[in-house]
Amino acid sequence: MVPIETYYKMFGSQSDVNFFAAALDRDHFEQAQEEVRVLLRSFRHLKPKDEDNFAIVGSESLTQAWTS
């Protein structure tokens, strides 16, 4: 792990960046996902009506992809 600004200095701001987050438990998953969405929208300077220009992939999606 490196600070995001260091990453951008090393690889440029146009390269792909992956962030990993974890909810406290299953009951807090949706809340955690929404908090991540808000942070990413802010980081990317998206306006309220702008569509998300990123993807959030949950562990269930990864599990389904793996089993199929």
C-alpha positions as CSV (number, residue, x, y, z in Angstrom):
1,M,0.0,0.0,0.0
2,V,1.1,3.5,-0.8
3,P,-0.5,6.9,-0.4
4,I,-2.5,7.8,-3.5
5,E,-0.5,10.9,-4.3
6,T,2.7,8.8,-4.3
7,Y,1.1,6.3,-6.6
8,Y,0.1,9.1,-9.0
9,K,3.6,10.5,-9.0
10,M,5.0,7.0,-9.8
11,F,2.5,5.8,-12.3
12,G,0.5,8.9,-13.4
13,S,-3.1,9.8,-12.5
14,Q,-4.6,8.0,-15.6
15,S,-3.6,4.5,-14.4
16,D,-6.0,2.2,-12.8
17,V,-6.3,2.2,-9.0
18,N,-8.0,-0.4,-6.9
19,F,-9.3,0.4,-3.4
20,F,-10.3,-2.3,-1.0
21,A,-12.8,-1.8,1.8
22,A,-14.6,-4.0,4.3
23,A,-17.9,-3.6,6.1
24,L,-18.1,-4.2,9.8
25,D,-20.4,-7.1,9.1
26,R,-23.2,-8.2,6.7
27,D,-25.7,-5.9,8.3
28,H,-23.5,-2.9,7.5
29,F,-22.6,-3.9,3.9
30,E,-25.0,-1.6,2.1
31,Q,-24.0,1.3,4.3
32,A,-20.3,0.7,3.7
33,Q,-20.9,0.4,0.0
34,E,-22.8,3.7,-0.1
35,E,-20.0,5.4,1.9
36,V,-17.4,4.2,-0.6
37,R,-19.6,5.5,-3.5
38,V,-19.8,8.9,-1.8
39,L,-16.0,9.1,-1.3
40,L,-15.2,8.0,-4.8
41,R,-17.7,10.5,-6.3
42,S,-16.1,13.2,-4.3
43,F,-12.6,12.1,-5.2
44,R,-13.5,12.2,-8.9
45,H,-15.3,15.6,-8.6
46,L,-18.6,14.2,-9.9
47,K,-21.7,16.4,-9.7
48,P,-24.9,15.1,-8.2
49,K,-26.5,14.3,-11.5
50,D,-23.3,12.8,-13.1
51,E,-23.2,9.0,-13.5
52,D,-20.6,7.0,-11.6
53,N,-17.5,6.6,-13.7
54,F,-16.2,3.7,-11.6
55,A,-17.4,0.3,-10.5
56,I,-17.9,-1.2,-7.0
57,V,-17.5,-4.9,-7.0
58,G,-18.7,-6.8,-3.9
59,S,-17.4,-10.1,-2.6
60,E,-20.6,-11.9,-3.8
61,S,-20.0,-10.8,-7.4
62,L,-16.5,-12.1,-7.2
63,T,-17.7,-15.4,-5.7
64,Q,-20.3,-15.8,-8.4
65,A,-17.7,-15.1,-11.1
66,W,-15.3,-17.6,-9.6
67,T,-17.9,-20.4,-9.4
68,S,-19.2,-19.9,-12.9
